[in-house]
């Protein structure tokens, strides 16, 4: 079994693959101050529960065969602790940290390729492998990122916008009579109270942003829209992209699939 770990700014997504099949997946809060020992306890609990909760494993083991571990992270402090976990608890397990220099098979056509987050490259690999190119990946998380992949599987560029939750938090801090609200779809785009007005702006406003950005990127690519696949992923994608007209596919495990592909190419 292959364990894939995607450490994001707000949440960490983990997936357990058997071959190409995603058997189990989890989403936990990313805590920068969590130590390597705490990460190990968390991993052990999740993975033991996924196989046999009554299984008694030796101390210091996960309690199941692990054929490999692959990690990407946008949080340097967390990545440092994850490296400690790999070295301390899994010295004999094949593992890979996706970073600059790791073979992904995705040419990065940027001014400085090292500036591009590894999760975005991994997403580009997964999208082009699953759906072919050209494609646009929309990742709705702490930030909303847009990544464009050419017909040949090249990462040609993208855009980064503030995320839904960040925007609402900022509005709550700077708006004297505004407050944080639950992120759900309101009854109508034309709200009748302040709570639903905030929800309308968040849900429908960000959906319009996704549609608008994708339309502009399609025009910039100068490729017929019918030939481009728009793939949505990220923790908040179901909320926003359900209101989008430009999104073709929702693939919640896109980054995990990309990590599996990178591991296979390197190990």
Secondary structure, 3 states (H helix, E strand, C coil): CEEEEEECCCEEEEEEEECCEEEEEEEEECCCCCCHHHHHHHHHHHHHHHHCCCCCCCCCCCCCCCCEEEEEECCHHHHHHHHHHHHHHCCCCCEEECCCCCCCCCCECCCCHHHCCHHHHHHHHHHHHHHCCCEEEEEECCEEEEEEECCCCCEEEEEEEECHHHHHHHHHHHCCCCCCCCCCCCCCCCCCCHHHHHHHHHHHHHHHHHHHHHHHHHHHHCCCHHHCEEEEECCCHHHHHCCCCCCCEECCCHHHHHHHHHHHHHC
